[in-house]
Structures are given as C-alpha cells and as structure tokens.
Amino acid sequence: MEPPCDLHLHSYYSDGNLSPAALVERARDAGLSAVSITDHDTVSGQEESRRAGREYGVEVLSGIEFSVMEWGHQIHILGYCYDTGDRRLGERVRFLEESRMARARAIVERLALCGIRISFDEVRAVSGRGTMGRPHIARVLLRRGIVGNIQDAFGRYIGTGRPAYVAKTVLPVEEVFRLIMDAGGVPVWAHPGAMIRKRSILDTLCSLGVRGIEVWHPNHPERLVEEIDRVALKRGLIRTGGSDYHFTDAMKADVGGISAPYDSVIALRKAAVAVRES
C-alpha cells in the first residue's frame, strides 16, 4: 500500500515561504508518496517541483488554486494534472498576477490613510518571486512591529471588512472550470467547509464539471470530514486533501500533517485522461 499524499501546498511563488523543491524535500522526509504545489493563480513553481520530485523520489501532480466569488461566497477551485504549458491558462494567470500587484498597491495606499506607512517596495521584497498577496503585506506589518502576528494583521487591517481591505480580482467560475479542463486538468472544490450543505452550490459546481471535493483539510473537524466524505461518495466525486501549508508560523498543519490516501492520486490521473479524451 502506497503512503499518503499531500495535494494542497503553497510555495513562495504565491504566498508560502518555501521553494517548491523545499516542499517536496519536506514531503519526502514526512514519508509522503505524492504532492501537488497548488499556488494561487500561478504555474511558476511547477517545473521546479517536478525536478524536485525526480530528485527526491516523490510523485508530483501539477496543481493550481483559483478563487471565485459566486452566490455571495468566496469559493476556491483546485486544478490538478493540467498541462502547465497551456497557452490560454498562462495568459490568464499572468493577468491575475498583474491584478494582484495592483491590489497590493491599493492596500498599501489604504494603510497610509489609516496612518500606517509601509512601502510597496517592502511588500515586493517580501513576496520575492511570488505573486503578491495579503500575507506578504501582513508579514511587512509584523516585521515592523505594527501587529503581533499574521492573524492580527488580517483581523485589524487587511481582512474582509477591515479598513485597508481591497477586493481581489477573480475570474468567473465558468471560466475557471473551462481553463482547467481545456488544459486537460481536473477541477476540485477546495475546503468547502459547511458550504457542503448548500446543495444549490454543489449542484452548480457539478454541472460545471467539478470532479472532486477536498475532504481532508485543517479547517475540517472530524465530523465535517465525515459529512463531506459521504457527499463525495454519494456524488461519485474524487476525495482529495492536504495540509494547505503556507508557512509554519501561521499554519494549522505542517506538510503531510493532513493528508489524503494515494487512491486520490490514482483517481485524479484517471480523471485527467477522461477529460482529455472527452
């Protein structure tokens, strides 16, 4: 029986603090069979993760995570086993990367109106080669001693409804599904939480082509895991999961701390073949 896998990891190409190679090495050390680097709105770390997978003997699935705002909710869609060289997908993630930079500038400006002056260059330095996100701004605020921790930055300044919050540019949910599937990938509903009980949302996602649901996640307590698992089995959806690791000082689980069975990898690869043949 193959060891478990972690199919939800973030590197410094989005808002994590480790390289894809370091994440794969960490997965090897945790005894995992497979991983997926599911950075937000970018495919930049995929080639590095594949090289690391060959070096460390860990199977690597291509991954990405998109955010959408639909039906009054923020919903996250993971894409697996897609062609990382797909032209259209590449064009759209570059658009989202540019939108993230514009958002970061706007948040810095709003913070200034609150009497908190940080520079965009500081945020750029923290984000490094990654796509800019609010966690990078939070880290600047933490370094400056303006907040006590990352969660404090969101709770006081940059979280939804707070004084420096700026809404994120997102793609329509239909386009997200089309991008993933046109690139030969498999769409999965990430960490649905209690929204799994909203049948209308699940019905719509299934009609759009969702092939799986993230069952195992740090935000899913045991009873919710059981509930989501039952829904997945009833709907014939692939069950996936992972730690959603970003960086140790603000995460609920380390790499492999939350995992999925290797059966998830087998099912995703089979589904990708079916998508490409359809």
PLY file of the C-alpha trace (Angstrom):
ply
format ascii 1.0
element vertex 278
property float x
property float y
property float z
element edge 277
property int vertex1
property int vertex2
end_header
0.00 0.00 0.00
1.38 3.38 -1.04
1.98 6.05 1.65
-0.43 9.02 1.80
-0.10 12.24 -0.20
-0.45 15.98 0.40
-2.28 17.59 -2.50
-2.54 21.15 -1.18
0.75 23.02 -0.73
1.80 26.62 -1.36
5.31 27.75 -2.22
6.99 31.13 -2.35
5.74 31.51 -5.91
2.44 32.56 -4.33
2.12 33.20 -0.58
4.20 30.46 1.04
7.71 30.81 2.41
9.39 27.69 0.99
10.53 26.87 -2.52
8.75 24.08 -4.40
11.90 21.99 -4.06
11.98 22.51 -0.29
8.33 21.49 -0.04
8.98 18.30 -1.99
12.00 17.53 0.19
9.86 18.12 3.29
7.26 15.74 1.84
9.96 13.10 1.28
11.07 13.49 4.89
7.45 13.10 6.02
7.21 9.81 4.13
4.66 11.00 1.57
4.16 9.30 -1.77
2.96 12.31 -3.77
2.36 16.06 -3.58
0.90 18.91 -5.55
2.06 22.53 -5.37
-1.24 24.41 -5.66
-0.05 28.00 -5.69
-2.62 30.75 -6.07
-3.12 31.98 -9.64
0.30 30.92 -10.93
2.06 27.98 -12.54
5.55 29.36 -11.93
6.66 26.70 -9.46
5.52 23.66 -11.39
8.71 22.84 -13.28
10.84 23.19 -10.16
8.50 20.88 -8.23
8.71 18.24 -10.97
12.52 18.35 -10.94
12.50 18.03 -7.16
10.08 15.13 -7.39
12.53 13.24 -9.60
15.40 14.06 -7.25
13.63 13.05 -4.04
11.53 10.20 -5.36
8.18 11.87 -4.72
5.41 11.83 -7.31
4.33 15.36 -8.26
0.98 16.33 -9.78
0.59 19.73 -11.41
-1.65 21.97 -9.32
-3.13 25.45 -9.03
-5.71 27.20 -6.85
-8.19 29.81 -8.08
-10.55 31.96 -6.02
-14.01 32.84 -7.31
-16.82 34.95 -5.86
-20.16 33.41 -6.66
-23.55 33.18 -4.95
-22.37 35.53 -2.21
-19.48 33.26 -1.21
-15.77 33.03 -1.86
-15.11 29.60 -3.31
-11.74 28.04 -4.08
-11.21 25.71 -7.02
-8.14 23.50 -7.31
-6.92 22.25 -10.67
-4.85 19.07 -10.96
-2.94 17.21 -13.68
-3.26 20.01 -16.24
-0.75 20.89 -18.96
1.46 23.55 -17.37
2.39 24.84 -20.83
-1.19 25.55 -21.89
-1.16 28.96 -23.63
-4.59 30.23 -22.56
-4.06 29.23 -18.95
-0.73 31.01 -18.97
-2.28 34.20 -20.33
-4.99 34.30 -17.67
-2.68 33.61 -14.74
-0.42 36.44 -15.92
-3.47 38.73 -15.89
-4.22 37.64 -12.32
-0.60 38.18 -11.26
-0.77 41.76 -12.57
-4.08 42.28 -10.77
-2.53 41.09 -7.52
0.21 43.73 -7.84
-2.39 46.45 -8.39
-4.32 45.21 -5.36
-1.22 45.28 -3.17
-0.55 48.89 -4.18
-4.14 49.82 -3.31
-3.89 48.15 0.11
-0.64 49.99 0.86
-2.42 53.25 -0.03
-5.35 52.44 2.27
-2.99 51.58 5.10
-1.43 55.03 4.67
-4.88 56.57 5.13
-5.01 54.67 8.43
-1.72 56.25 9.47
0.33 53.14 8.71
3.05 53.86 6.21
4.74 50.94 4.56
6.13 50.94 1.04
5.18 48.87 -1.95
8.88 48.05 -2.34
8.83 46.41 1.09
5.94 44.22 0.00
7.73 43.39 -3.26
10.85 42.38 -1.31
8.86 40.05 0.95
6.96 38.49 -1.94
10.22 37.79 -3.80
9.46 35.87 -6.95
5.91 35.08 -5.84
2.58 36.56 -6.84
1.72 39.26 -4.31
-0.95 38.61 -1.75
-2.22 39.93 1.56
0.02 37.53 3.54
3.05 39.41 2.17
1.61 42.71 3.44
0.86 41.04 6.76
4.49 39.95 7.04
5.66 43.54 6.48
3.31 44.73 9.22
4.66 42.01 11.52
8.29 42.85 10.77
7.58 46.49 11.54
6.00 45.57 14.88
2.68 47.08 13.86
0.87 43.80 14.55
1.63 40.93 16.90
1.11 38.13 14.39
-0.17 37.39 10.89
-3.75 36.81 12.03
-3.70 40.17 13.82
-2.86 41.92 10.54
-5.92 40.42 8.90
-8.18 40.98 11.89
-7.27 44.64 12.34
-6.38 45.95 8.89
-6.47 43.82 5.74
-9.13 41.17 6.30
-12.56 41.36 4.71
-14.42 44.41 6.01
-11.36 45.92 7.69
-10.12 49.48 6.92
-7.44 48.57 4.35
-9.28 45.70 2.67
-9.37 45.72 -1.14
-11.35 43.09 -3.02
-9.39 40.63 -5.11
-9.80 40.41 -8.89
-11.16 36.96 -9.69
-12.25 35.13 -12.80
-15.84 33.97 -13.32
-16.34 30.44 -12.05
-17.31 29.22 -15.52
-14.01 30.50 -16.94
-12.01 28.85 -14.16
-13.54 25.47 -14.94
-13.02 25.97 -18.66
-9.35 26.96 -18.19
-8.60 23.91 -16.08
-10.40 21.41 -18.29
-9.22 22.91 -21.58
-5.69 22.42 -20.24
-6.50 18.76 -19.61
-6.92 19.21 -15.86
-9.32 18.09 -13.15
-11.33 20.70 -11.16
-11.78 20.06 -7.42
-13.74 22.09 -4.87
-11.22 23.15 -2.21
-12.05 23.10 1.53
-15.82 23.52 1.12
-16.39 23.50 4.87
-20.00 23.95 5.93
-20.88 25.16 2.42
-21.08 21.48 1.52
-24.61 21.71 2.95
-25.62 24.27 0.31
-26.99 21.86 -2.24
-27.54 24.55 -4.89
-23.83 25.42 -4.90
-22.78 21.79 -5.14
-25.31 21.14 -7.91
-23.99 24.10 -9.90
-20.35 23.10 -9.45
-21.18 19.56 -10.54
-22.96 20.90 -13.63
-19.84 22.94 -14.46
-17.66 19.84 -14.30
-16.26 19.55 -10.78
-14.67 16.11 -10.44
-13.66 16.11 -6.79
-14.02 17.60 -3.32
-11.31 18.32 -0.78
-12.34 16.17 2.16
-9.25 16.32 4.39
-8.20 19.86 5.34
-7.02 21.62 8.54
-10.28 23.58 8.69
-12.40 20.42 8.58
-13.05 18.87 12.01
-13.68 15.15 12.13
-17.48 15.36 11.93
-17.29 17.68 8.90
-14.78 15.34 7.24
-17.29 12.53 7.64
-20.08 14.69 6.20
-18.07 15.80 3.16
-16.86 12.24 2.65
-20.46 10.99 2.49
-21.36 13.66 -0.06
-18.33 12.78 -2.20
-19.20 9.09 -2.19
-22.87 9.79 -2.95
-21.98 12.08 -5.87
-19.19 9.88 -7.21
-16.59 12.61 -6.69
-12.88 12.14 -6.11
-11.85 12.68 -2.50
-8.70 14.78 -2.08
-6.96 16.57 0.74
-3.86 18.17 2.14
-2.31 20.44 4.71
-2.80 23.76 2.84
0.71 24.53 4.08
1.96 28.10 3.56
4.44 28.82 6.35
4.98 27.25 9.73
4.29 30.23 11.99
0.71 30.68 10.82
-0.42 27.25 9.66
-2.53 24.64 11.36
-0.67 21.70 9.80
2.84 21.00 8.52
3.49 19.30 5.19
1.80 15.93 5.44
0.11 16.86 8.71
-3.19 16.49 6.87
-3.07 14.01 4.02
-5.12 12.01 1.55
-4.76 8.35 0.57
-2.78 7.54 -2.55
-6.08 6.45 -4.13
-6.71 10.18 -4.65
-3.71 10.40 -6.98
-4.84 7.37 -8.97
-8.35 8.80 -9.32
-7.11 12.26 -10.37
-4.82 10.82 -13.03
-7.65 8.67 -14.41
-9.99 11.67 -14.44
-7.40 13.74 -16.33
-7.23 11.08 -19.02
-11.01 11.16 -19.28
-11.02 14.96 -19.57
-8.51 14.87 -22.41
-10.44 12.19 -24.26
-13.81 13.96 -23.92
0 1
1 2
2 3
3 4
4 5
5 6
6 7
7 8
8 9
9 10
10 11
11 12
12 13
13 14
14 15
15 16
16 17
17 18
18 19
19 20
20 21
21 22
22 23
23 24
24 25
25 26
26 27
27 28
28 29
29 30
30 31
31 32
32 33
33 34
34 35
35 36
36 37
37 38
38 39
39 40
40 41
41 42
42 43
43 44
44 45
45 46
46 47
47 48
48 49
49 50
50 51
51 52
52 53
53 54
54 55
55 56
56 57
57 58
58 59
59 60
60 61
61 62
62 63
63 64
64 65
65 66
66 67
67 68
68 69
69 70
70 71
71 72
72 73
73 74
74 75
75 76
76 77
77 78
78 79
79 80
80 81
81 82
82 83
83 84
84 85
85 86
86 87
87 88
88 89
89 90
90 91
91 92
92 93
93 94
94 95
95 96
96 97
97 98
98 99
99 100
100 101
101 102
102 103
103 104
104 105
105 106
106 107
107 108
108 109
109 110
110 111
111 112
112 113
113 114
114 115
115 116
116 117
117 118
118 119
119 120
120 121
121 122
122 123
123 124
124 125
125 126
126 127
127 128
128 129
129 130
130 131
131 132
132 133
133 134
134 135
135 136
136 137
137 138
138 139
139 140
140 141
141 142
142 143
143 144
144 145
145 146
146 147
147 148
148 149
149 150
150 151
151 152
152 153
153 154
154 155
155 156
156 157
157 158
158 159
159 160
160 161
161 162
162 163
163 164
164 165
165 166
166 167
167 168
168 169
169 170
170 171
171 172
172 173
173 174
174 175
175 176
176 177
177 178
178 179
179 180
180 181
181 182
182 183
183 184
184 185
185 186
186 187
187 188
188 189
189 190
190 191
191 192
192 193
193 194
194 195
195 196
196 197
197 198
198 199
199 200
200 201
201 202
202 203
203 204
204 205
205 206
206 207
207 208
208 209
209 210
210 211
211 212
212 213
213 214
214 215
215 216
216 217
217 218
218 219
219 220
220 221
221 222
222 223
223 224
224 225
225 226
226 227
227 228
228 229
229 230
230 231
231 232
232 233
233 234
234 235
235 236
236 237
237 238
238 239
239 240
240 241
241 242
242 243
243 244
244 245
245 246
246 247
247 248
248 249
249 250
250 251
251 252
252 253
253 254
254 255
255 256
256 257
257 258
258 259
259 260
260 261
261 262
262 263
263 264
264 265
265 266
266 267
267 268
268 269
269 270
270 271
271 272
272 273
273 274
274 275
275 276
276 277
